[in-house]
């Protein structure tokens, strides 16, 4: 390869020319963040013999999949002395190292030398604040270069990534940029326009424009990566939250595990009714005790022609124990009970969502209030799955279930 292949597009070059020590970049997808970061690391490694450069992604597997091949292609054989597949490290002939790693193991980097860090998809890193303040910042303090680039597509507000973005707008030696996907020169404008027809407007703005609009007006601003983790079914009783809607008919499979409410999976049925939903859940959990927290109005309305209320259908076809009040919940109660599980005033995060629940995660991150009002936008497609979760959280917080969050011991409430 030739040195000319490292040439950057104008937007990326503007970022790298900046003298700022901490650079924060929010951009649309396919902007070229990864190649920009690798070029910056390689430049530093060449200019400073014996330096140590790090590329961090949310996980080591992600770092390898998105950057390892590109890094090896960018470094000619004449520049490299060793390429270590086991540690994802390229050692240059001048003694400099460029290494890929996962931010989920940032603590293991303590005590190691670092001159530059490129943190890719920083908005999706769990415990970002601890990683930055507890591990990376002290490492950079011992280097004359000591600089970092945070780059990502935004992932909603209420997290430390949003704090970093705000800091970059006012702190000395910090800088920030917001670029749409097309500014990177790697994606065609026609493709972005075509995506309008298949994506939610707020998600479209976030994914292709690196929009910070998603940081404003969020119904659940505290929901972030700390609420997302792999969950394991303990084979105990489950609680099903469901929202009556023919398409999509949404449900969340919840389980109380000690101090946490875990969402094991989500169920989304198109053009379905309560009977089909009940049979689907019972088919997946044939011998399980199942409690169900549905929309309270289902005690009278129907989504089928069976002549029964939705609650009665769930009882008869799913053998569910219905946990619902006689009167409908206030919308603010549903929102507040969900917020309480996401993050309470003492800093506890009791809601844990399995990464496989993509619709629920997307909805919690992107559901916004209706402009000028303190209620979620009723026209948003993000409302249905969040409502299913909300009914479950309400039943738990109002004592309608036979157990409470924070205690795995079953308690009678009837």
C-alpha positions in Angstrom: 0.0 0.0 0.0 1.0 3.6 -0.3 1.0 6.5 2.2 -1.7 8.2 0.1 -4.2 5.6 1.2 -4.2 7.2 4.6 -5.7 10.4 3.2 -8.8 11.5 5.0 -12.0 13.1 3.9 -12.4 16.9 4.8 -14.6 16.4 7.8 -12.3 13.8 9.4 -9.3 15.9 8.6 -10.8 18.9 10.3 -11.2 16.9 13.5 -7.6 15.5 13.4 -6.1 19.0 12.7 -7.6 20.4 15.9 -5.1 20.9 18.7 -7.7 19.9 21.4 -6.5 17.2 23.8 -10.0 15.7 24.2 -12.1 15.4 21.1 -15.7 14.3 21.1 -17.4 13.3 17.8 -21.1 12.5 17.4 -21.8 11.5 13.8 -24.1 9.4 11.7 -23.3 5.8 10.8 -20.7 5.1 8.1 -19.1 8.5 8.6 -15.7 6.9 8.7 -15.1 7.1 12.5 -13.1 4.0 12.7 -10.7 4.7 9.9 -10.3 8.3 11.2 -9.3 7.0 14.6 -6.9 4.4 13.2 -5.2 7.0 11.1 -4.8 9.3 14.1 -3.3 6.5 16.1 -0.9 5.5 13.3 0.2 9.1 12.8 1.0 9.4 16.5 2.9 6.0 16.5 5.0 7.1 13.5 5.8 10.6 14.9 6.7 9.4 18.4 9.0 6.4 18.5 8.3 4.0 21.4 4.8 5.4 21.9 1.7 3.3 22.9 -1.6 3.8 21.1 -4.9 2.2 22.0 -8.1 1.6 20.1 -11.0 0.8 22.4 -14.5 -0.5 21.4 -17.3 -1.5 23.8 -15.9 -5.1 23.7 -12.8 -6.8 22.5 -14.8 -8.8 20.0 -16.2 -5.6 18.6 -12.8 -4.0 18.4 -11.5 -6.9 16.4 -14.4 -7.1 14.0 -14.5 -3.4 13.1 -10.9 -2.4 13.2 -8.3 -5.2 13.2 -8.5 -5.9 9.4 -8.4 -2.2 8.6 -5.4 -1.6 10.9 -3.4 -4.4 9.3 -4.2 -3.1 5.8 -3.1 0.4 6.8 0.3 -0.6 8.0 2.7 -1.7 5.2 5.0 -4.7 6.0 8.0 -2.4 5.8 6.7 -0.4 8.7 5.8 -3.3 11.1 8.2 -5.5 13.1 5.5 -7.8 14.5 1.8 -8.3 14.2 0.4 -10.2 17.1 -3.1 -11.8 16.5 -3.4 -13.0 20.1 -3.2 -9.5 21.6 -4.5 -7.5 18.5 -1.2 -5.6 18.5 0.9 -4.1 15.7 4.4 -3.2 16.7 6.2 -0.8 14.4 9.9 -0.8 13.6 10.4 2.4 15.6 9.2 0.7 18.8 5.7 2.1 18.9 2.7 -0.2 19.5 -0.9 0.1 18.4 -3.3 -2.2 20.3 -7.0 -3.0 20.1 -8.9 -3.8 23.3 -12.4 -3.8 24.8 -13.6 -1.0 27.1 -15.3 -3.7 29.2 -11.8 -4.7 30.4 -10.5 -1.1 30.9 -9.4 -1.9 34.5 -6.8 -4.3 33.1 -5.1 -1.4 31.3 -4.2 0.2 34.6 -0.5 0.8 35.0 0.2 0.5 31.3 1.6 3.3 29.2 -0.7 5.2 26.9 -0.1 8.2 24.6 -3.3 8.2 22.7 -6.7 6.6 23.1 -9.3 6.3 20.4 -12.6 5.3 22.0 -15.1 4.1 19.3 -18.8 3.9 19.9 -18.3 5.5 23.3 -22.1 6.1 23.8 -22.6 2.3 24.0 -19.9 1.6 26.6 -21.2 0.4 29.9 -19.6 2.2 32.9 -18.1 4.8 30.6 -17.5 7.3 33.5 -15.6 4.8 35.6 -13.5 3.8 32.5 -12.6 7.3 31.7 -12.0 8.8 35.1 -10.7 5.6 36.8 -8.5 4.1 34.1 -7.9 6.2 31.0 -7.4 9.7 32.4 -4.6 8.7 34.9 -2.8 6.8 32.1 -2.9 9.8 29.8 -1.5 12.1 32.5 1.9 10.5 32.3 2.3 11.2 28.5 3.5 14.4 26.8 0.9 13.7 24.0 -1.8 12.4 26.3 -4.9 12.8 24.1 -8.1 11.0 23.3 -10.9 10.9 20.6 -14.3 9.8 21.7 -16.4 9.0 18.6 -19.9 7.5 18.3 -23.4 7.5 17.0 -25.5 9.0 19.8 -27.5 6.7 21.9 -30.0 8.9 23.8 -29.6 11.1 26.9 -29.3 10.6 30.6 -25.9 9.0 30.5 -22.3 10.0 31.0 -21.8 10.1 27.2 -24.2 13.0 27.1 -22.1 14.7 29.9 -19.0 14.3 27.8 -20.7 15.9 24.9 -21.7 18.9 27.1 -18.2 19.2 28.6 -16.6 19.3 25.2 -18.6 22.4 24.4 -17.2 24.5 27.2 -14.0 23.0 28.7 -10.5 24.3 27.8 -8.5 22.0 25.5 -11.8 20.1 24.7 -13.6 20.2 21.4 -16.7 18.6 19.8 -18.1 18.0 16.3 -21.5 16.8 15.0 -21.4 15.5 11.4 -24.1 13.7 9.4 -23.2 10.4 7.7 -22.8 12.0 4.2 -20.1 14.4 5.5 -17.8 11.4 5.8 -17.9 10.8 2.1 -18.6 7.1 2.4 -22.4 6.9 2.1 -24.6 8.3 -0.7 -27.3 10.9 0.1 -29.8 8.9 -1.9 -29.5 6.0 0.5 -30.1 8.2 3.5 -33.2 9.7 1.9 -34.5 6.2 1.0 -34.2 5.1 4.6 -36.7 7.7 5.6 -39.5 5.5 4.5 -38.5 2.6 6.7 -37.3 4.2 9.9 -38.8 6.1 12.8 -38.0 9.9 12.4 -36.0 10.2 15.6 -34.1 7.0 14.9 -33.4 8.2 11.4 -32.0 11.5 12.6 -29.9 9.7 15.2 -28.4 7.1 12.9 -27.7 9.3 9.9 -27.2 12.7 11.3 -25.6 11.9 14.7 -28.6 13.9 16.0 -28.4 15.3 19.5 -32.1 15.9 19.4 -32.5 12.5 20.9 -30.9 13.8 24.0 -33.8 16.2 24.6 -37.4 15.5 25.7 -36.7 11.8 26.5 -39.3 10.1 28.6 -36.7 7.8 30.1 -33.5 9.9 30.0 -31.8 7.8 32.7 -32.0 4.5 30.7 -28.6 3.7 29.4 -26.1 0.8 28.9 -26.0 0.1 32.7 -29.6 -1.2 32.3 -28.6 -3.6 29.6 -26.9 -6.9 30.3 -27.3 -10.6 29.5 -30.0 -12.2 31.6 -30.6 -15.8 32.7 -33.9 -17.4 33.4 -33.9 -18.8 36.9 -36.8 -21.2 36.0 -39.0 -19.4 38.6 -42.3 -17.6 38.1 -42.6 -14.9 35.5 -44.6 -11.7 35.1 -45.9 -10.8 31.6 -46.5 -7.2 30.9 -48.6 -6.7 27.7 -50.1 -3.9 25.7 -53.4 -4.6 23.8 -52.8 -3.6 20.2 -53.5 -5.7 17.2 -50.3 -4.7 15.3 -47.9 -4.8 17.0 -49.2 -6.8 20.0 -46.3 -6.3 22.5 -45.3 -8.2 25.6 -42.4 -8.3 28.0 -41.4 -11.4 29.9 -40.2 -10.2 33.3 -38.7 -12.0 36.3 -37.9 -10.7 39.8 -34.4 -11.7 40.7 -33.4 -10.3 44.1 -33.0 -6.6 43.8 -33.6 -6.6 40.1 -36.4 -6.8 37.6 -35.0 -8.5 34.5 -36.6 -8.5 31.1 -35.8 -12.0 29.7 -37.3 -11.4 26.3 -39.8 -9.4 24.3 -42.7 -10.7 22.3 -44.0 -8.9 19.2 -46.9 -10.2 17.2 -48.4 -8.6 14.1 -52.1 -8.7 13.4 -52.7 -10.7 16.5 -55.2 -10.8 19.4 -55.1 -11.7 23.1 -55.8 -15.4 22.4 -52.8 -15.7 20.1 -50.6 -13.8 22.5 -51.7 -16.0 25.4 -51.0 -19.2 23.4 -47.6 -17.9 22.3 -46.5 -17.2 25.9 -47.8 -20.5 27.2 -46.1 -22.4 24.4 -42.8 -20.9 25.4 -43.3 -21.4 29.1 -45.6 -24.5 29.3 -45.1 -25.5 32.9 -44.4 -22.1 34.5 -46.4 -20.1 37.0 -47.3 -17.0 35.0 -48.7 -13.7 36.4 -49.8 -11.1 33.8 -50.0 -7.3 34.2 -52.0 -6.1 31.2 -53.6 -2.8 30.3 -56.3 -2.3 33.0 -58.9 -1.3 30.3 -58.7 -4.9 29.0 -61.2 -5.9 31.6 -63.9 -4.7 29.3 -62.5 -4.2 25.7 -61.7 -6.9 23.2 -59.1 -7.5 20.5 -60.9 -10.6 19.3 -64.4 -11.8 18.4 -64.6 -14.4 21.2 -67.1 -12.4 23.2 -64.8 -12.3 26.2 -62.8 -9.4 27.7 -59.1 -9.4 27.0 -58.4 -10.2 30.7 -60.7 -13.2 30.6 -59.1 -14.4 27.4 -55.6 -14.3 29.0 -56.9 -16.2 32.0 -58.6 -18.9 30.0 -56.1 -19.5 27.1 -52.9 -18.8 29.0 -53.9 -19.8 32.5 -52.4 -16.5 33.7 -53.1 -14.9 37.1 -54.2 -11.3 36.2 -52.5 -8.6 38.3 -54.5 -5.4 37.4 -56.4 -2.7 39.3 -60.1 -2.0 38.8 -59.5 1.5 37.4 -57.1 2.5 34.7 -53.7 3.7 35.7 -52.8 7.4 35.3 -50.2 7.8 32.6 -47.8 9.6 35.0 -48.0 6.6 37.3 -46.9 4.3 34.5 -44.0 6.6 33.6 -42.9 7.1 37.2 -42.9 3.4 38.1 -40.8 2.6 35.1 -38.4 5.4 35.9 -38.2 4.2 39.4 -37.0 0.8 38.2 -34.5 2.3 35.7 -32.8 4.6 38.2 -34.1 5.7 41.7 -33.0 8.7 43.8 -30.4 6.6 45.6 -28.7 5.6 42.4 -30.0 2.0 42.2 -30.7 0.6 38.8 -33.1 -2.3 39.3 -34.3 -2.8 35.7 -32.0 -5.0 33.6 -32.9 -5.7 30.0 -31.4 -8.5 27.9 -29.6 -7.2 24.8 -31.9 -9.4 22.6 -34.8 -7.1 23.5 -33.9 -4.7 20.7 -37.4 -3.1 20.3 -37.7 -2.4 24.0 -34.2 -0.9 24.2 -34.8 1.3 21.2 -38.1 2.4 22.6 -36.8 3.3 26.0 -34.0 5.3 24.5 -36.1 7.2 21.9 -39.6 7.7 23.3 -40.2 11.4 23.8 -42.8 13.6 25.4 -45.4 15.1 23.2 -44.3 18.7 22.5 -45.6 21.1 25.2 -47.1 18.3 27.3 -45.8 16.0 30.1 -47.1 12.8 28.5 -45.4 10.5 26.0 -46.2 11.2 22.4 -49.2 8.9 21.7 -48.3 8.8 17.9 -44.9 7.4 18.5 -44.3 3.7 17.5 -42.0 3.5 20.6 -45.0 3.6 23.0 -46.4 0.1 22.6 -43.4 -1.9 23.9 -42.7 0.7 26.6 -46.3 0.4 27.8 -46.0 -3.4 28.1 -43.0 -2.9 30.4 -44.8 -0.1 32.2 -47.8 -2.2 33.2 -45.4 -4.8 34.7 -43.5 -2.1 36.6 -46.8 -0.7 37.9 -48.0 -4.0 39.1 -44.8 -4.6 41.0 -44.6 -1.1 42.5 -48.3 -1.1 43.5 -48.1 -4.4 45.3 -50.4 -6.4 42.9 -47.9 -9.2 42.4 -47.1 -12.0 44.9 -43.5 -10.7 45.2 -41.7 -7.4 45.4 -38.5 -6.1 43.9 -35.6 -6.5 46.4 -36.8 -9.8 47.8 -36.8 -13.1 46.1 -39.1 -14.5 48.7 -42.7 -14.9 47.6 -45.3 -13.0 49.7 -49.0 -13.3 49.7 -50.9 -10.2 48.8 -54.4 -11.6 48.3 
